[in-house]
Amino acid sequence: MNHDANSVATPENWKEGDEVIVPPPYTVEDAIGRKDKGYNYVDWYFSKKSL
C-alpha cells in the first residue's frame, strides 16, 4: 500500500483489508460531513475508514 498516495496511516500489525487511520478534519463541517461517508469515529479528530 502507498500511504502517501492514499493520505492515510496504518496501525501496527495492520493487514490488507483492515481500516486505516485518516488525517484529522480541518473544520467542524469536515468532521460532520465524514459521518455520512462511512468513517469509523473514535473521536471527532480521530477516525478510520476502509479503503
CHARMM internal coordinates of N, CA and C (Angstrom, degrees):
IC EDIT
DIST 1 N 1 CA 1.4551
DIST 1 CA 1 C 1.5223
ANGL 1 N 1 CA 1 C 108.47
DIST 1 C 2 N 1.3098
ANGL 1 CA 1 C 2 N 116.49
DIHE 1 N 1 CA 1 C 2 N 139.57
DIST 2 N 2 CA 1.4584
ANGL 1 C 2 N 2 CA 121.77
DIHE 1 CA 1 C 2 N 2 CA 175.75
DIST 2 CA 2 C 1.5235
ANGL 2 N 2 CA 2 C 108.63
DIHE 1 C 2 N 2 CA 2 C -96.79
DIST 2 C 3 N 1.3155
ANGL 2 CA 2 C 3 N 116.29
DIHE 2 N 2 CA 2 C 3 N 102.79
DIST 3 N 3 CA 1.4605
ANGL 2 C 3 N 3 CA 121.81
DIHE 2 CA 2 C 3 N 3 CA -177.11
DIST 3 CA 3 C 1.5249
ANGL 3 N 3 CA 3 C 111.85
DIHE 2 C 3 N 3 CA 3 C -62.55
DIST 3 C 4 N 1.3104
ANGL 3 CA 3 C 4 N 116.89
DIHE 3 N 3 CA 3 C 4 N -40.89
DIST 4 N 4 CA 1.4657
ANGL 3 C 4 N 4 CA 120.05
DIHE 3 CA 3 C 4 N 4 CA -178.41
DIST 4 CA 4 C 1.5255
ANGL 4 N 4 CA 4 C 112.04
DIHE 3 C 4 N 4 CA 4 C -66.96
DIST 4 C 5 N 1.3056
ANGL 4 CA 4 C 5 N 117.80
DIHE 4 N 4 CA 4 C 5 N -40.93
DIST 5 N 5 CA 1.4637
ANGL 4 C 5 N 5 CA 120.87
DIHE 4 CA 4 C 5 N 5 CA -178.77
DIST 5 CA 5 C 1.5290
ANGL 5 N 5 CA 5 C 111.39
DIHE 4 C 5 N 5 CA 5 C -65.84
DIST 5 C 6 N 1.3364
ANGL 5 CA 5 C 6 N 116.70
DIHE 5 N 5 CA 5 C 6 N -31.50
DIST 6 N 6 CA 1.4580
ANGL 5 C 6 N 6 CA 120.93
DIHE 5 CA 5 C 6 N 6 CA -179.23
DIST 6 CA 6 C 1.5207
ANGL 6 N 6 CA 6 C 112.90
DIHE 5 C 6 N 6 CA 6 C -96.24
DIST 6 C 7 N 1.3245
ANGL 6 CA 6 C 7 N 118.17
DIHE 6 N 6 CA 6 C 7 N -5.27
DIST 7 N 7 CA 1.4783
ANGL 6 C 7 N 7 CA 123.57
DIHE 6 CA 6 C 7 N 7 CA -178.93
DIST 7 CA 7 C 1.5228
ANGL 7 N 7 CA 7 C 111.78
DIHE 6 C 7 N 7 CA 7 C 53.24
DIST 7 C 8 N 1.3259
ANGL 7 CA 7 C 8 N 115.88
DIHE 7 N 7 CA 7 C 8 N 48.50
DIST 8 N 8 CA 1.4583
ANGL 7 C 8 N 8 CA 121.44
DIHE 7 CA 7 C 8 N 8 CA -179.86
DIST 8 CA 8 C 1.5262
ANGL 8 N 8 CA 8 C 109.76
DIHE 7 C 8 N 8 CA 8 C -136.23
DIST 8 C 9 N 1.3178
ANGL 8 CA 8 C 9 N 115.16
DIHE 8 N 8 CA 8 C 9 N 169.79
DIST 9 N 9 CA 1.4613
ANGL 8 C 9 N 9 CA 122.33
DIHE 8 CA 8 C 9 N 9 CA 172.88
DIST 9 CA 9 C 1.5177
ANGL 9 N 9 CA 9 C 107.78
DIHE 8 C 9 N 9 CA 9 C -126.31
DIST 9 C 10 N 1.3191
ANGL 9 CA 9 C 10 N 115.64
DIHE 9 N 9 CA 9 C 10 N 153.39
DIST 10 N 10 CA 1.4588
ANGL 9 C 10 N 10 CA 119.50
DIHE 9 CA 9 C 10 N 10 CA 178.68
DIST 10 CA 10 C 1.5179
ANGL 10 N 10 CA 10 C 109.61
DIHE 9 C 10 N 10 CA 10 C -115.80
DIST 10 C 11 N 1.3316
ANGL 10 CA 10 C 11 N 117.45
DIHE 10 N 10 CA 10 C 11 N 137.52
DIST 11 N 11 CA 1.4586
ANGL 10 C 11 N 11 CA 120.79
DIHE 10 CA 10 C 11 N 11 CA 177.82
DIST 11 CA 11 C 1.5366
ANGL 11 N 11 CA 11 C 110.90
DIHE 10 C 11 N 11 CA 11 C -69.13
DIST 11 C 12 N 1.3276
ANGL 11 CA 11 C 12 N 115.82
DIHE 11 N 11 CA 11 C 12 N 163.29
DIST 12 N 12 CA 1.4537
ANGL 11 C 12 N 12 CA 120.68
DIHE 11 CA 11 C 12 N 12 CA 174.93
DIST 12 CA 12 C 1.5269
ANGL 12 N 12 CA 12 C 108.40
DIHE 11 C 12 N 12 CA 12 C -58.72
DIST 12 C 13 N 1.3040
ANGL 12 CA 12 C 13 N 116.86
DIHE 12 N 12 CA 12 C 13 N 143.04
DIST 13 N 13 CA 1.4745
ANGL 12 C 13 N 13 CA 124.56
DIHE 12 CA 12 C 13 N 13 CA -179.44
DIST 13 CA 13 C 1.5225
ANGL 13 N 13 CA 13 C 112.50
DIHE 12 C 13 N 13 CA 13 C 67.39
DIST 13 C 14 N 1.3236
ANGL 13 CA 13 C 14 N 118.16
DIHE 13 N 13 CA 13 C 14 N 21.11
DIST 14 N 14 CA 1.4644
ANGL 13 C 14 N 14 CA 122.20
DIHE 13 CA 13 C 14 N 14 CA 178.26
DIST 14 CA 14 C 1.5161
ANGL 14 N 14 CA 14 C 109.62
DIHE 13 C 14 N 14 CA 14 C -65.28
DIST 14 C 15 N 1.3474
ANGL 14 CA 14 C 15 N 115.21
DIHE 14 N 14 CA 14 C 15 N 140.81
DIST 15 N 15 CA 1.4684
ANGL 14 C 15 N 15 CA 121.39
DIHE 14 CA 14 C 15 N 15 CA 176.16
DIST 15 CA 15 C 1.5222
ANGL 15 N 15 CA 15 C 108.58
DIHE 14 C 15 N 15 CA 15 C -124.85
DIST 15 C 16 N 1.3062
ANGL 15 CA 15 C 16 N 116.12
DIHE 15 N 15 CA 15 C 16 N 152.40
DIST 16 N 16 CA 1.4691
ANGL 15 C 16 N 16 CA 121.55
DIHE 15 CA 15 C 16 N 16 CA 177.32
DIST 16 CA 16 C 1.5230
ANGL 16 N 16 CA 16 C 109.29
DIHE 15 C 16 N 16 CA 16 C -50.07
DIST 16 C 17 N 1.3221
ANGL 16 CA 16 C 17 N 116.16
DIHE 16 N 16 CA 16 C 17 N 128.43
DIST 17 N 17 CA 1.4540
ANGL 16 C 17 N 17 CA 122.01
DIHE 16 CA 16 C 17 N 17 CA -179.59
DIST 17 CA 17 C 1.5211
ANGL 17 N 17 CA 17 C 113.83
DIHE 16 C 17 N 17 CA 17 C 100.78
DIST 17 C 18 N 1.3453
ANGL 17 CA 17 C 18 N 117.11
DIHE 17 N 17 CA 17 C 18 N -18.31
DIST 18 N 18 CA 1.4679
ANGL 17 C 18 N 18 CA 120.40
DIHE 17 CA 17 C 18 N 18 CA 175.86
DIST 18 CA 18 C 1.5218
ANGL 18 N 18 CA 18 C 109.53
DIHE 17 C 18 N 18 CA 18 C -73.39
DIST 18 C 19 N 1.3286
ANGL 18 CA 18 C 19 N 116.72
DIHE 18 N 18 CA 18 C 19 N 160.63
DIST 19 N 19 CA 1.4556
ANGL 18 C 19 N 19 CA 121.00
DIHE 18 CA 18 C 19 N 19 CA 177.03
DIST 19 CA 19 C 1.5280
ANGL 19 N 19 CA 19 C 110.32
DIHE 18 C 19 N 19 CA 19 C -69.05
DIST 19 C 20 N 1.3177
ANGL 19 CA 19 C 20 N 115.58
DIHE 19 N 19 CA 19 C 20 N 151.96
DIST 20 N 20 CA 1.4578
ANGL 19 C 20 N 20 CA 122.38
DIHE 19 CA 19 C 20 N 20 CA 177.21
DIST 20 CA 20 C 1.5211
ANGL 20 N 20 CA 20 C 109.10
DIHE 19 C 20 N 20 CA 20 C -112.15
DIST 20 C 21 N 1.3235
ANGL 20 CA 20 C 21 N 116.76
DIHE 20 N 20 CA 20 C 21 N 159.70
DIST 21 N 21 CA 1.4559
ANGL 20 C 21 N 21 CA 122.11
DIHE 20 CA 20 C 21 N 21 CA 178.90
DIST 21 CA 21 C 1.5198
ANGL 21 N 21 CA 21 C 108.73
DIHE 20 C 21 N 21 CA 21 C -90.68
DIST 21 C 22 N 1.3243
ANGL 21 CA 21 C 22 N 116.50
DIHE 21 N 21 CA 21 C 22 N 130.86
DIST 22 N 22 CA 1.4610
ANGL 21 C 22 N 22 CA 121.16
DIHE 21 CA 21 C 22 N 22 CA -179.66
DIST 22 CA 22 C 1.5249
ANGL 22 N 22 CA 22 C 109.90
DIHE 21 C 22 N 22 CA 22 C -104.22
DIST 22 C 23 N 1.3284
ANGL 22 CA 22 C 23 N 117.64
DIHE 22 N 22 CA 22 C 23 N 153.69
DIST 23 N 23 CA 1.4633
ANGL 22 C 23 N 23 CA 120.31
DIHE 22 CA 22 C 23 N 23 CA 178.36
DIST 23 CA 23 C 1.5230
ANGL 23 N 23 CA 23 C 111.08
DIHE 22 C 23 N 23 CA 23 C -60.74
DIST 23 C 24 N 1.3248
ANGL 23 CA 23 C 24 N 117.38
DIHE 23 N 23 CA 23 C 24 N 153.81
DIST 24 N 24 CA 1.4687
ANGL 23 C 24 N 24 CA 119.65
DIHE 23 CA 23 C 24 N 24 CA 179.91
DIST 24 CA 24 C 1.5255
ANGL 24 N 24 CA 24 C 110.76
DIHE 23 C 24 N 24 CA 24 C -65.37
DIST 24 C 25 N 1.3187
ANGL 24 CA 24 C 25 N 116.75
DIHE 24 N 24 CA 24 C 25 N 153.72
DIST 25 N 25 CA 1.4681
ANGL 24 C 25 N 25 CA 119.92
DIHE 24 CA 24 C 25 N 25 CA 177.94
DIST 25 CA 25 C 1.5291
ANGL 25 N 25 CA 25 C 110.22
DIHE 24 C 25 N 25 CA 25 C -69.92
DIST 25 C 26 N 1.3303
ANGL 25 CA 25 C 26 N 116.57
DIHE 25 N 25 CA 25 C 26 N 153.78
DIST 26 N 26 CA 1.4639
ANGL 25 C 26 N 26 CA 121.54
DIHE 25 CA 25 C 26 N 26 CA -179.47
DIST 26 CA 26 C 1.5245
ANGL 26 N 26 CA 26 C 112.39
DIHE 25 C 26 N 26 CA 26 C -84.14
DIST 26 C 27 N 1.3218
ANGL 26 CA 26 C 27 N 116.01
DIHE 26 N 26 CA 26 C 27 N -28.30
DIST 27 N 27 CA 1.4596
ANGL 26 C 27 N 27 CA 119.94
DIHE 26 CA 26 C 27 N 27 CA -177.32
DIST 27 CA 27 C 1.5235
ANGL 27 N 27 CA 27 C 110.21
DIHE 26 C 27 N 27 CA 27 C -135.33
DIST 27 C 28 N 1.3125
ANGL 27 CA 27 C 28 N 115.83
DIHE 27 N 27 CA 27 C 28 N 165.65
DIST 28 N 28 CA 1.4618
ANGL 27 C 28 N 28 CA 121.00
DIHE 27 CA 27 C 28 N 28 CA 176.41
DIST 28 CA 28 C 1.5215
ANGL 28 N 28 CA 28 C 109.59
DIHE 27 C 28 N 28 CA 28 C -62.75
DIST 28 C 29 N 1.3154
ANGL 28 CA 28 C 29 N 116.99
DIHE 28 N 28 CA 28 C 29 N -38.21
DIST 29 N 29 CA 1.4641
ANGL 28 C 29 N 29 CA 120.87
DIHE 28 CA 28 C 29 N 29 CA 179.15
DIST 29 CA 29 C 1.5250
ANGL 29 N 29 CA 29 C 111.00
DIHE 28 C 29 N 29 CA 29 C -62.20
DIST 29 C 30 N 1.3420
ANGL 29 CA 29 C 30 N 116.91
DIHE 29 N 29 CA 29 C 30 N -39.98
DIST 30 N 30 CA 1.4652
ANGL 29 C 30 N 30 CA 120.47
DIHE 29 CA 29 C 30 N 30 CA 176.61
DIST 30 CA 30 C 1.5296
ANGL 30 N 30 CA 30 C 110.57
DIHE 29 C 30 N 30 CA 30 C -62.29
DIST 30 C 31 N 1.3206
ANGL 30 CA 30 C 31 N 116.42
DIHE 30 N 30 CA 30 C 31 N -42.16
DIST 31 N 31 CA 1.4685
ANGL 30 C 31 N 31 CA 120.76
DIHE 30 CA 30 C 31 N 31 CA 179.86
DIST 31 CA 31 C 1.5191
ANGL 31 N 31 CA 31 C 110.71
DIHE 30 C 31 N 31 CA 31 C -62.73
DIST 31 C 32 N 1.3082
ANGL 31 CA 31 C 32 N 117.01
DIHE 31 N 31 CA 31 C 32 N -44.99
DIST 32 N 32 CA 1.4671
ANGL 31 C 32 N 32 CA 121.42
DIHE 31 CA 31 C 32 N 32 CA 178.85
DIST 32 CA 32 C 1.5215
ANGL 32 N 32 CA 32 C 110.78
DIHE 31 C 32 N 32 CA 32 C -64.15
DIST 32 C 33 N 1.3293
ANGL 32 CA 32 C 33 N 117.68
DIHE 32 N 32 CA 32 C 33 N -41.06
DIST 33 N 33 CA 1.4569
ANGL 32 C 33 N 33 CA 122.22
DIHE 32 CA 32 C 33 N 33 CA -179.41
DIST 33 CA 33 C 1.5151
ANGL 33 N 33 CA 33 C 113.64
DIHE 32 C 33 N 33 CA 33 C -64.09
DIST 33 C 34 N 1.3115
ANGL 33 CA 33 C 34 N 117.12
DIHE 33 N 33 CA 33 C 34 N -27.26
DIST 34 N 34 CA 1.4634
ANGL 33 C 34 N 34 CA 120.14
DIHE 33 CA 33 C 34 N 34 CA -179.56
DIST 34 CA 34 C 1.5286
ANGL 34 N 34 CA 34 C 112.19
DIHE 33 C 34 N 34 CA 34 C -68.53
DIST 34 C 35 N 1.3005
ANGL 34 CA 34 C 35 N 117.80
DIHE 34 N 34 CA 34 C 35 N -24.94
DIST 35 N 35 CA 1.4668
ANGL 34 C 35 N 35 CA 120.06
DIHE 34 CA 34 C 35 N 35 CA -178.03
DIST 35 CA 35 C 1.5238
ANGL 35 N 35 CA 35 C 111.64
DIHE 34 C 35 N 35 CA 35 C -61.45
DIST 35 C 36 N 1.3224
ANGL 35 CA 35 C 36 N 117.04
DIHE 35 N 35 CA 35 C 36 N -31.27
DIST 36 N 36 CA 1.4616
ANGL 35 C 36 N 36 CA 121.25
DIHE 35 CA 35 C 36 N 36 CA -179.03
DIST 36 CA 36 C 1.5257
ANGL 36 N 36 CA 36 C 112.49
DIHE 35 C 36 N 36 CA 36 C -89.65
DIST 36 C 37 N 1.3370
ANGL 36 CA 36 C 37 N 117.33
DIHE 36 N 36 CA 36 C 37 N -0.20
DIST 37 N 37 CA 1.4587
ANGL 36 C 37 N 37 CA 120.49
DIHE 36 CA 36 C 37 N 37 CA -175.51
DIST 37 CA 37 C 1.5235
ANGL 37 N 37 CA 37 C 113.17
DIHE 36 C 37 N 37 CA 37 C -110.35
DIST 37 C 38 N 1.3310
ANGL 37 CA 37 C 38 N 117.78
DIHE 37 N 37 CA 37 C 38 N 15.46
DIST 38 N 38 CA 1.4557
ANGL 37 C 38 N 38 CA 120.67
DIHE 37 CA 37 C 38 N 38 CA 174.10
DIST 38 CA 38 C 1.5137
ANGL 38 N 38 CA 38 C 115.95
DIHE 37 C 38 N 38 CA 38 C 84.94
DIST 38 C 39 N 1.3203
ANGL 38 CA 38 C 39 N 118.05
DIHE 38 N 38 CA 38 C 39 N 17.86
DIST 39 N 39 CA 1.4589
ANGL 38 C 39 N 39 CA 120.46
DIHE 38 CA 38 C 39 N 39 CA 177.89
DIST 39 CA 39 C 1.5225
ANGL 39 N 39 CA 39 C 110.17
DIHE 38 C 39 N 39 CA 39 C -78.64
DIST 39 C 40 N 1.3113
ANGL 39 CA 39 C 40 N 116.98
DIHE 39 N 39 CA 39 C 40 N 145.82
DIST 40 N 40 CA 1.4530
ANGL 39 C 40 N 40 CA 123.39
DIHE 39 CA 39 C 40 N 40 CA 176.10
DIST 40 CA 40 C 1.5292
ANGL 40 N 40 CA 40 C 106.75
DIHE 39 C 40 N 40 CA 40 C -97.50
DIST 40 C 41 N 1.3339
ANGL 40 CA 40 C 41 N 116.83
DIHE 40 N 40 CA 40 C 41 N 110.50
DIST 41 N 41 CA 1.4583
ANGL 40 C 41 N 41 CA 121.94
DIHE 40 CA 40 C 41 N 41 CA -175.93
DIST 41 CA 41 C 1.5212
ANGL 41 N 41 CA 41 C 112.46
DIHE 40 C 41 N 41 CA 41 C -85.93
DIST 41 C 42 N 1.3361
ANGL 41 CA 41 C 42 N 116.11
DIHE 41 N 41 CA 41 C 42 N 129.53
DIST 42 N 42 CA 1.4492
ANGL 41 C 42 N 42 CA 122.37
DIHE 41 CA 41 C 42 N 42 CA 167.98
DIST 42 CA 42 C 1.5260
ANGL 42 N 42 CA 42 C 107.09
DIHE 41 C 42 N 42 CA 42 C -98.70
DIST 42 C 43 N 1.3163
ANGL 42 CA 42 C 43 N 115.74
DIHE 42 N 42 CA 42 C 43 N -41.14
DIST 43 N 43 CA 1.4605
ANGL 42 C 43 N 43 CA 125.19
DIHE 42 CA 42 C 43 N 43 CA 173.86
DIST 43 CA 43 C 1.5251
ANGL 43 N 43 CA 43 C 105.88
DIHE 42 C 43 N 43 CA 43 C -156.97
DIST 43 C 44 N 1.3218
ANGL 43 CA 43 C 44 N 118.64
DIHE 43 N 43 CA 43 C 44 N 171.71
DIST 44 N 44 CA 1.4722
ANGL 43 C 44 N 44 CA 119.92
DIHE 43 CA 43 C 44 N 44 CA -174.76
DIST 44 CA 44 C 1.5201
ANGL 44 N 44 CA 44 C 112.53
DIHE 43 C 44 N 44 CA 44 C -60.20
DIST 44 C 45 N 1.3341
ANGL 44 CA 44 C 45 N 117.73
DIHE 44 N 44 CA 44 C 45 N -29.17
DIST 45 N 45 CA 1.4719
ANGL 44 C 45 N 45 CA 120.87
DIHE 44 CA 44 C 45 N 45 CA -177.67
DIST 45 CA 45 C 1.5265
ANGL 45 N 45 CA 45 C 112.99
DIHE 44 C 45 N 45 CA 45 C -98.58
DIST 45 C 46 N 1.3329
ANGL 45 CA 45 C 46 N 117.43
DIHE 45 N 45 CA 45 C 46 N -9.03
DIST 46 N 46 CA 1.4623
ANGL 45 C 46 N 46 CA 121.06
DIHE 45 CA 45 C 46 N 46 CA -177.55
DIST 46 CA 46 C 1.5224
ANGL 46 N 46 CA 46 C 108.60
DIHE 45 C 46 N 46 CA 46 C -125.30
DIST 46 C 47 N 1.3204
ANGL 46 CA 46 C 47 N 115.35
DIHE 46 N 46 CA 46 C 47 N 112.64
DIST 47 N 47 CA 1.4621
ANGL 46 C 47 N 47 CA 118.86
DIHE 46 CA 46 C 47 N 47 CA 179.03
DIST 47 CA 47 C 1.5204
ANGL 47 N 47 CA 47 C 110.35
DIHE 46 C 47 N 47 CA 47 C -141.25
DIST 47 C 48 N 1.3274
ANGL 47 CA 47 C 48 N 113.73
DIHE 47 N 47 CA 47 C 48 N 160.98
DIST 48 N 48 CA 1.4608
ANGL 47 C 48 N 48 CA 121.46
DIHE 47 CA 47 C 48 N 48 CA -178.99
DIST 48 CA 48 C 1.5253
ANGL 48 N 48 CA 48 C 108.57
DIHE 47 C 48 N 48 CA 48 C -130.25
DIST 48 C 49 N 1.3206
ANGL 48 CA 48 C 49 N 115.13
DIHE 48 N 48 CA 48 C 49 N 163.21
DIST 49 N 49 CA 1.4624
ANGL 48 C 49 N 49 CA 119.47
DIHE 48 CA 48 C 49 N 49 CA 176.70
DIST 49 CA 49 C 1.5145
ANGL 49 N 49 CA 49 C 109.43
DIHE 48 C 49 N 49 CA 49 C -155.58
DIST 49 C 50 N 1.3119
ANGL 49 CA 49 C 50 N 115.54
DIHE 49 N 49 CA 49 C 50 N 162.87
DIST 50 N 50 CA 1.4614
ANGL 49 C 50 N 50 CA 121.76
DIHE 49 CA 49 C 50 N 50 CA 173.25
DIST 50 CA 50 C 1.5139
ANGL 50 N 50 CA 50 C 107.34
DIHE 49 C 50 N 50 CA 50 C -89.19
DIST 50 C 51 N 1.3118
ANGL 50 CA 50 C 51 N 115.70
DIHE 50 N 50 CA 50 C 51 N 146.31
DIST 51 N 51 CA 1.4646
ANGL 50 C 51 N 51 CA 119.60
DIHE 50 CA 50 C 51 N 51 CA 177.10
DIST 51 CA 51 C 1.4981
ANGL 51 N 51 CA 51 C 111.55
DIHE 50 C 51 N 51 CA 51 C -88.14
END
COOR INIT
IC SEED 1 N 1 CA 1 C
IC BUILD
